[in-house]
């Protein structure tokens, strides 16, 4: 399966907008949890995004993969860090995580800035 991750993420916006309008208190609560969880403390935000990415693979959530690959890239995660993170996700999630780890690499390659030639 090949996903255009930029289009995939953009396609999630209408449904999420509907949720924010239809269940505003729930979505505000979820947003507050996300903000608190991502706040840098003992772990920096990049590390937290990588943890979220590993969990995304282990629980087989493609939508989560897209969001957390993007978040990890924005926080400066390298390809090597993502690959090491996937090693832990595969270790914890076995065979199904191997398949979803492939989605992460496809998303990373599409969404990461391209090196200057």
N, C-alpha and C positions, 0 to 999 in steps of 0.2 A: 504494500500500500504506500502510495506517495501522496503526501499532503503538502499543499502550498500553505505554509504556516502563517504567513502574513495575512492571506485571505481568510484562513481558518479563524485566526484571532479576531479579525475584523467582523466576521460573521457571528461571533458570540455577542457582540455589543447590543443588538436589538433585544435579545432575550434577557440580558442582564439589566438593560434599561427598564424593561417591563417589570422585572423583579424589584428594582429600586422604587418604581412607582407604585407597584401593587402591594409590596410588603416592606414599606420604608423602615419601620422600626427593626425588623429582622436584619435587613441589609445594612443599616447603620450599626447595629450590634456586631455583625460580621466584620464590617470595616474597622470597627474599634479593636476587635480581636486581632485582625491582621496587622494593624498599626502597632499595637502593643507587642505582638510576637516578633515583628521585624525590627523593633527598636534596638539599636546596637547597645549591648551591655557586655557580658562576659564573651559573647560571640558577636562578631561583626555581621552586618547585614548580608554580605556576600556569602558567608558561611551558612547563614540561615536560609538563603535562597537555594543553596546547594542541597541542604537537608530537605527542604520542601521538594526539590526536584527528585531526589532519591525516593521520597515517599510517593510522589506522583507516579513513578515507575512501578513501585511495589504494589500500589493499589490500582494500577492500570487506568489512570485518568488522563486521557489525551488532552482535554481542555487544560488541566492542571499543568501538564508538561509544557504546553505552549506558553502559559503565563509565567511559569517559573524558569524556563529557558530564557525568556525575554528579561525577566527580573535579574537572573544571574549575569547575563551579558551586561545589562545596565550597571550592575555593581562591580563589573570588571573581571568576571570569571573567565578563565582561559579554557581553551579546548582540553588541555591536559587536566585541569581541575574537574571539568565536567566528566571526562572519561574515568577519572579516579572515583568520583561520586557514583558513576554508573557501576563501577566494580562493587561498591558497597551495596547498591540497590539489587544487583544481581545476586550477590551473596545472600542477602536477606530475603529475596523474593523468588529465587530459583528460576526455572524455565520461563514462566510468563514474563518475568522481569527482563530476561534477555531480549524478548521480542519488543517490549516497550522501550528498552534502551536504544534500540535502532531508531525508534521515532525521535528520541531526544537528539541523536546525532544528526538526523535529517533536519530537524527544526533548528539546531545550532548552526549548521552550515548555511541554511537559508537566511536566518535572522541576524547573524553576526556580521559586523562590518567586514568588508573584504580588504585584505592587506593591499597596500599600494604596490603596484607592479614595478 
